[in-house]
Amino acid sequence: MLPFLHRMKKIIITIDGWSSCGKSTLAKQLAKSLGYVYIDSGAMYRAITLYFLRNHIDWTDVKEVNGALNNILLHFEFNPKSQQSEIFLNDENVEYVIRDLVVAEKVSDVAAIKEVREFAVAQQQKMGEQKGIVMDGRDIGTTVFPNAELKIFMTADSAIRVERRFKELYEKNPNITIEEVKANLELRDYIDSHREISPLRKADDAFVLDNTNLTMSEQFEIVFLRVAKVLL
Ligand code: CDP
C-alpha cells in the first residue's frame, strides 16, 4: 500500500465488463496499492453454480432454487500464500474448482435467475458498507453500487480475450481447445448482456478502459490517475 493512503477517505471502485478482459487483474492491482479489499463477485455466482451442479438442483424450479440458496454460505478469506482473497462455499475453499469450464458453461444461466441475483447482491452490498473496496463483475456500477465514487467499464478485442482465457485454462487442463473457450465466452457475453435483470452494460458515469493494446502496468497507470483525481 502506498504510505500516505491510510489518511485518505475510502471509496468504492467498481469494475464491470466483458468476460476475460482483465477485470480481476486490474482489481487486484488497485486493491493492493490502495490497501483495499478486492471482491470477485463472479466467484460468488460461480460458487452458487457449483453447488447447484453438485446437488443436481433444477434451477428452473424457484422452490428448488430457494431451498438450495438457504443451504449456501459464501465467504472470502485472504490466503497469504497466494496473496489473494479466496472464496469458500460452506467452509470449503472452492477458488480453484469454480474456474473449471464445467462451471463456466452454466454460470450465466444461473446468474440470470432473480433469486440468485438478490441473494448475491445483498451480500455484495454488505461487503461495501465500510467502503475501501474494489469489486469486479457485470452489474457492480449499475446495480450493486450505483453511487460508487469510481466506475470502470473494461473491454478488449474479443480474439485477445479468448487467447488470454485459453492460456489460463490450458495450464490447468491441456485437453481444452481454443474453440471451446471461444464458444463459452461468446455465449456468456450474450446471456450476460441480454438477461432481464441487471444485464451487463456500461453505467452512464463509468470510465471506459479498452486494454487491447495496453500492458498491465500501462492500464494500472491510467486507472490510478483516475483514482488520484477522486481521492485528492
Ligand atoms: O472471469 P470472467 O470475466 O470470465 O467471469 P466471472 O467474473 O468469473 O463471472 C462469471 C459469470 O458470473 C459471468 O459470466 C456472469 O454470468 C456472472 N456474473 C454476474 O452475472 N454478475 C456479476 N456481478 C459477476 C458475474
Residues whose N, C-alpha, C, O or C-beta is under 5 A from the ligand:
A	BS01	CDP	W18 S19 S20 S41 G42 A43 Y45 V107 S108 A111 D136 G137 R138 D139 I140 R188 D192
